[in-house]
Amino acid sequence: MSLPTPPPDIPRQESLIEYPSQFPIKVMGVKVDGLVHAISMIAREFDPAFDASTIELRESKGGKYLGVTVTVTATSREQLDELYRTLSTHPMVKVVL
């Protein structure tokens, strides 16, 4: 009895995102002065055309945390990876989604 031949390897797509595209990033941090400014400066570092007027804010129920959504123009996987790394290591930031 012979085993069935496994299907040929299907190449995995590098990314499901088409570049360039508008890409929202959600950032959570303790609600303190300067949080939104710090996040928008980082976004502008990676997307010089970043429009701060598109920032969306959402407070936590208790008001201690602030969710900040920034939408950047994503141009590559490398750009997004580095942006996530930079945001994640900022001292005011707790979570990046």
Stockholm file with secondary structure:
# STOCKHOLM 1.0

chainA/1-97         MSLPTPPPDIPRQESLIEYPSQFPIKVMGVKVDGLVHAISMIAREFDPAFDASTIELRESKGGKYLGVTVTVTATSREQLDELYRTLSTHPMVKVVL
#=GR chainA/1-97 SS CCCCCCCCCCCCCSCSSCSSEEEEEEEEEECCTTHHHHHHHHHHHHCTTCCGGGCEEEECTTSSEEEEEEEEEECCHHHHHHHHHHHHTSTTEEEEC
#=GC SS_cons        CCCCCCCCCCCCCSCSSCSSEEEEEEEEEECCTTHHHHHHHHHHHHCTTCCGGGCEEEECTTSSEEEEEEEEEECCHHHHHHHHHHHHTSTTEEEEC
//
